[in-house]
Amino acid sequence: MPHTADRHAPATPVAPAPRRRRRAEQTPRSAADALQRALDRRDNGGVTGHHLG
C-alpha cells in the first residue's frame, strides 16, 4: 500500500514560485519629503508639519 504522501502528490512536478526582487536601496529622504509635501497640498491645501519618519 502506498504512503499517504505518495497518494496525494501531484501527477506533474510543480514549478517553484518566482523570486521577488528587493529594492537595492531605500527611497532617498528628499524624495520622501517631496511626496509628503505633495500629499499635504492635495489633502489639506497646504503643509501640515507631518512628515515621514
DSSP file (Angstrom, degrees, kcal/mol; ACC not computed):
  #  RESIDUE AA STRUCTURE BP1 BP2  ACC     N-H-->O    O-->H-N    N-H-->O    O-->H-N    TCO  KAPPA ALPHA  PHI   PSI    X-CA   Y-CA   Z-CA
    1    1 A M              0   0    0      0, 0.0     2,-0.0     0, 0.0     0, 0.0   0.000 360.0 360.0 360.0 134.3    0.0    0.0    0.0
    2    2 A P        -     0   0    0      0, 0.0     2,-0.0     0, 0.0     5,-0.0  -0.323 360.0 -99.4 -72.8 156.1    1.5    3.4   -0.9
    3    3 A H     >  -     0   0    0      1,-0.1     4,-1.7    -2,-0.0     3,-0.2  -0.328  32.2-112.5 -67.6 156.6    2.2    6.0    1.7
    4    4 A T  H  > S+     0   0    0      1,-0.2     4,-1.4     2,-0.2     5,-0.1   0.891 117.2  54.4 -59.2 -42.2   -0.3    8.8    2.2
    5    5 A A  H  > S+     0   0    0      1,-0.2     4,-0.5     2,-0.2    -1,-0.2   0.873 107.0  51.5 -61.6 -37.0    2.1   11.5    0.9
    6    6 A D  H >4 S+     0   0    0     -3,-0.2     3,-0.5     1,-0.2    -1,-0.2   0.859 107.2  52.7 -68.6 -35.3    2.5    9.4   -2.3
    7    7 A R  H 3< S+     0   0    0     -4,-1.7    -1,-0.2     1,-0.2    -2,-0.2   0.802 114.9  41.2 -69.9 -27.8   -1.2    9.2   -2.9
    8    8 A H  H 3< S+     0   0    0     -4,-1.4    -1,-0.2    -3,-0.1    -2,-0.2   0.387  86.6 116.2-102.4   2.5   -1.7   12.9   -2.6
    9    9 A A  S << S-     0   0    0     -4,-0.5    -3,-0.0    -3,-0.5    -4,-0.0  -0.456  74.6-103.5 -71.0 143.1    1.4   14.0   -4.6
   10   10 A P        -     0   0    0      0, 0.0    -1,-0.1     0, 0.0     4,-0.1  -0.321  20.9-127.0 -65.3 150.7    0.6   15.9   -7.8
   11   11 A A  S    S+     0   0    0     -3,-0.1    -2,-0.1     2,-0.1    -3,-0.0   0.845  96.2  40.1 -67.9 -34.5    1.0   14.0  -11.1
   12   12 A T  S    S-     0   0    0      1,-0.0     2,-0.1     0, 0.0    -1,-0.0  -0.892  99.4-100.1-114.7 147.0    3.3   16.6  -12.5
   13   13 A P        -     0   0    0      0, 0.0     2,-0.4     0, 0.0    -2,-0.1  -0.375  36.7-124.9 -65.0 142.9    6.0   18.5  -10.7
   14   14 A V        -     0   0    0     -4,-0.1     3,-0.1    -2,-0.1     0, 0.0  -0.748  20.8-123.3 -91.6 132.1    5.0   22.0   -9.5
   15   15 A A        -     0   0    0     -2,-0.4    -1,-0.0     1,-0.1     2,-0.0  -0.484  33.0-106.5 -72.1 141.9    7.3   24.8  -10.6
   16   16 A P        -     0   0    0      0, 0.0    -1,-0.1     0, 0.0     3,-0.1  -0.334  41.0 -95.1 -66.9 152.4    8.7   26.9   -7.7
   17   17 A A        -     0   0    0      1,-0.1     2,-0.0    -3,-0.1    -3,-0.0  -0.373  47.8 -99.8 -65.3 144.2    7.3   30.4   -7.2
   18   18 A P        -     0   0    0      0, 0.0     2,-0.2     0, 0.0    -1,-0.1  -0.372  39.8-111.2 -65.8 145.0    9.3   33.2   -8.9
   19   19 A R        -     0   0    0     -3,-0.1     2,-0.4     1,-0.0     0, 0.0  -0.505  26.8-132.8 -75.9 144.3   11.6   35.1   -6.6
   20   20 A R        -     0   0    0     -2,-0.2     2,-0.2     1,-0.0    -1,-0.0  -0.791  18.0-125.3 -98.2 141.3   10.7   38.7   -5.8
   21   21 A R        -     0   0    0     -2,-0.4     2,-0.3     1,-0.0     3,-0.0  -0.572  17.0-142.9 -83.4 146.5   13.4   41.3   -6.1
   22   22 A R        -     0   0    0     -2,-0.2     2,-0.1     1,-0.1    -1,-0.0  -0.772  31.7 -94.5-102.1 154.3   14.1   43.6   -3.2
   23   23 A R        -     0   0    0     -2,-0.3     3,-0.1     1,-0.1    -1,-0.1  -0.436  26.2-137.5 -65.7 139.8   15.0   47.3   -3.6
   24   24 A A  S    S+     0   0    0      1,-0.1     2,-0.3    -2,-0.1    -1,-0.1   0.836  83.1   4.2 -68.4 -32.2   18.7   47.8   -3.7
   25   25 A E  S    S-     0   0    0      3,-0.0    -1,-0.1    -3,-0.0     2,-0.0  -0.963  84.6 -93.1-148.9 162.8   18.4   50.9   -1.5
   26   26 A Q        -     0   0    0     -2,-0.3     3,-0.1     1,-0.1    -2,-0.0  -0.294  55.9 -80.9 -74.7 163.5   15.8   52.8    0.4
   27   27 A T        -     0   0    0      1,-0.1    -1,-0.1     2,-0.1     5,-0.1  -0.431  56.1-103.4 -63.1 132.7   13.9   55.8   -1.0
   28   28 A P     >  -     0   0    0      0, 0.0     4,-1.9     0, 0.0     3,-0.4  -0.270  25.2-122.5 -58.1 145.4   16.1   58.9   -0.8
   29   29 A R  H  > S+     0   0    0      1,-0.2     4,-2.6     2,-0.2     5,-0.2   0.872 111.0  55.9 -58.6 -39.8   15.0   61.3    2.0
   30   30 A S  H  > S+     0   0    0      1,-0.2     4,-2.3     2,-0.2    -1,-0.2   0.875 107.0  50.1 -63.7 -35.5   14.4   64.2   -0.4
   31   31 A A  H  > S+     0   0    0     -3,-0.4     4,-2.3     2,-0.2    -1,-0.2   0.900 110.3  49.6 -68.6 -39.7   12.0   62.0   -2.4
   32   32 A A  H  X S+     0   0    0     -4,-1.9     4,-2.2     2,-0.2    -2,-0.2   0.907 111.9  48.7 -64.7 -41.1   10.1   61.0    0.7
   33   33 A D  H  X S+     0   0    0     -4,-2.6     4,-2.4     2,-0.2    -2,-0.2   0.911 110.7  50.2 -64.7 -42.0    9.9   64.7    1.8
   34   34 A A  H  X S+     0   0    0     -4,-2.3     4,-2.2     1,-0.2    -2,-0.2   0.899 110.0  50.9 -63.9 -40.0    8.7   65.8   -1.6
   35   35 A L  H  X S+     0   0    0     -4,-2.3     4,-2.4     2,-0.2    -1,-0.2   0.926 109.8  49.6 -62.7 -44.4    6.0   63.1   -1.6
   36   36 A Q  H  X S+     0   0    0     -4,-2.2     4,-2.5     1,-0.2    -2,-0.2   0.907 109.9  50.9 -63.4 -41.1    4.7   64.1    1.8
   37   37 A R  H  X S+     0   0    0     -4,-2.4     4,-2.5     1,-0.2    -1,-0.2   0.913 110.6  49.7 -61.8 -41.8    4.5   67.8    0.7
   38   38 A A  H  X S+     0   0    0     -4,-2.2     4,-2.2     1,-0.2    -2,-0.2   0.904 111.7  48.1 -64.2 -40.7    2.5   66.8   -2.3
   39   39 A L  H  X S+     0   0    0     -4,-2.4     4,-2.8     2,-0.2     5,-0.3   0.894 110.6  51.5 -66.7 -39.2    0.2   64.7   -0.2
   40   40 A D  H  X>S+     0   0    0     -4,-2.5     4,-2.9     2,-0.2     6,-1.1   0.932 110.9  47.7 -62.5 -45.2   -0.3   67.6    2.2
   41   41 A R  H  X5S+     0   0    0     -4,-2.5     4,-1.2     4,-0.2    -2,-0.2   0.913 114.9  46.5 -62.1 -41.7   -1.1   70.0   -0.5
   42   42 A R  H  <5S+     0   0    0     -4,-2.2    -2,-0.2    -5,-0.2    -1,-0.2   0.935 122.0  33.9 -65.8 -46.4   -3.6   67.6   -2.1
   43   43 A D  H  <5S+     0   0    0     -4,-2.8    -2,-0.2    -5,-0.2    -3,-0.2   0.841 135.6  16.2 -81.7 -34.2   -5.3   66.7    1.2
   44   44 A N  H  <5S-     0   0    0     -4,-2.9    -3,-0.2    -5,-0.3    -2,-0.2   0.446  95.2-112.5-125.0  -3.0   -5.2   69.9    3.2
   45   45 A G  S  <<S+     0   0    0     -4,-1.2     2,-0.3    -5,-0.6    -4,-0.2   0.650  90.7  22.2  77.4  12.9   -4.4   72.7    0.8
   46   46 A G  S    S-     0   0    0     -6,-1.1    -2,-0.2    -9,-0.1     2,-0.2  -0.962  99.9 -55.1 172.9 174.8   -1.0   73.2    2.5
   47   47 A V        -     0   0    0     -2,-0.3   -10,-0.1     1,-0.1    -9,-0.0  -0.501  37.1-171.4 -72.9 136.3    1.8   71.8    4.5
   48   48 A T        -     0   0    0      2,-0.2    -1,-0.1    -2,-0.2     3,-0.1   0.550  43.1-111.1-105.7 -11.1    0.7   70.4    7.9
   49   49 A G  S    S+     0   0    0      1,-0.4     2,-0.2     0, 0.0    -2,-0.1   0.279  77.3 127.8  94.4 -11.9    4.1   69.8    9.5
   50   50 A H        +     0   0    0    -14,-0.1    -1,-0.4   -13,-0.0     2,-0.3  -0.549  33.3 171.1 -76.6 144.9    3.6   66.0    9.4
   51   51 A H        -     0   0    0     -2,-0.2     2,-0.1    -3,-0.1   -18,-0.1  -0.971  36.4 -90.9-149.4 163.6    6.4   64.1    7.8
   52   52 A L              0   0    0     -2,-0.3   -19,-0.0     1,-0.2   -20,-0.0  -0.461 360.0 360.0 -73.1 145.6    7.7   60.6    7.2
   53   53 A G              0   0    0     -2,-0.1    -1,-0.2     0, 0.0     0, 0.0   0.451 360.0 360.0 123.2 360.0   10.0   59.1    9.8
